[in-house]
Amino acid sequence: MKTRAFLIFCAVGLVPIAMGYGAMPSASLDALFGITVDTVNLTHIMRAVMGLYVGMVVLWLWGAFSLTMRAPALAACAVFMLGLAAGRLLSFLLDGMPHWLLVVYFVLEVILGLFAIALYRDHVATSRGNAW
């Protein structure tokens, strides 16, 4: 039950971020971060990122409601969250501190990524125990 709730929490939390990045990037990114999105290429990139995020949402919800997809969904969640956190950490070191909301994202990504690993390990251990 806690794994299902975790995957649903991550999926629901990612939807507004995905939409903010890709639904109307010129409006949302300017309002949130002062980023001017004024080219087709940047709009295209932001909508592709939105598509990636929506794909993760689908996978996490699939894992929340399908026992056979639970381990892959948790692994994907861990890789997604910790991959984003690693990129942000690199940016902190090379570029300096960004907008406070992006720092909050970093903290959440580390916490959620580590929690996904813990849930994955627990799920795999429990699944193996049931198989024997």
N, C-alpha and C positions, 0 to 999 in steps of 0.2 A: 504493500500500500504506500509506503513512504517513497519508493522508487517511482511509482506512478505519479504521485503528487509532485515530486521533484521535476520529472520530465514535463508535466503539464505547466508547472510554474515557470520553467525555463522557456517553454514554447510561448506561453501567454506574454511573458516579459519581453520576448524578442520581437513580437509583432509590431508594437508601436515604433521600435527602433528601425525595423525594416521599412515600415511605411514612411518614417521620417527621412530616411536616406533616399528612398526611391520614388515615392508617390508624386511628390512635388518638390524635388530637391532644391530648386532655386528659391522657394519660399521658406522651407523648413531649415535648411542649412544656414541661410542668411539670418533667420530669426534666432536660431539656437547658438550658432558659433561665429557669425559674422563672415561666413564663407560665401563668396559670390560664385554662383553656378551660372555661367553665361555662355557656355559652349555646348554644342551637341555632344561632343566627345565626353565631357565631364558628366553631363546628364546621363549618357549611355552607361558610363562606368558606375554611377551611383545606382542606376536601375538594375544593373547586373548584380551589384552587391545586394540589393533588395531581393533579387531572385535567389541568390545563395542563401540568404537568411530565411526566406520563406521555405526553401528546400529543407533547411535544418528543422524548422518548425514542424513540417510534415513528418520528417523522420522521427523526431522526438515524440510527437503524438502517436505515431504508429507504434513506437516502443512502449508508450504508456498503456496502450490498449491491446498489445499483442505480446505474449510472453516470449515467443520465438524472436521477436525483434528488440526485446528489452536490452540485451547485452550490446548489440550493435548501436542502438540509440544512445546508450550511456557512454560507449567508447567515442562515438562521434561528438557527443556533447563535451566530453573532456578535451578532445583534440581541438574542437572549435573554440571553447572558452580559453584554454591555455595557449593556443596559437595566437588568438587576439591579444591576450595579456602579454605574451612574449614580444609581439610587435609593438605594443604600447610601451613596454619597458625599454626597448631599443630606442624608440622615439624620445622617451624621457631623457635618456642618456645623450643622444645625439642632437636633439632639437630643443630641449628644455621643457618646462611645464606647460601643458595645454590648458584649455578651458576646464574648470572644476568638474563639470559633468563627465568629461572624458577620464578624469582621475577616478571618479566614482565607478565608471564602467570597468576600469582596470581592477579595482578592488573586488567588485562583484565577479568579474571573470575569473580571478584567482580563486576566490572562495567557491564558486560554483564548479569550476573545473576540478578542484581537489575533492569536492563532495561527490562529483560524478565518478571519479576514480574509486573512492571509497565504496560507493553504491555498486559499481561494477564488480569490484572484488567480492563484496558480500553476495551479489547475485550469482557470480560464477561459483563461489564456494557452496552456496545453497543448492544450486543446480546440480553440482557434482554429488553432493550429499544425497539428493533425491534420486540420482541416477543409479546409485549403488543400492 
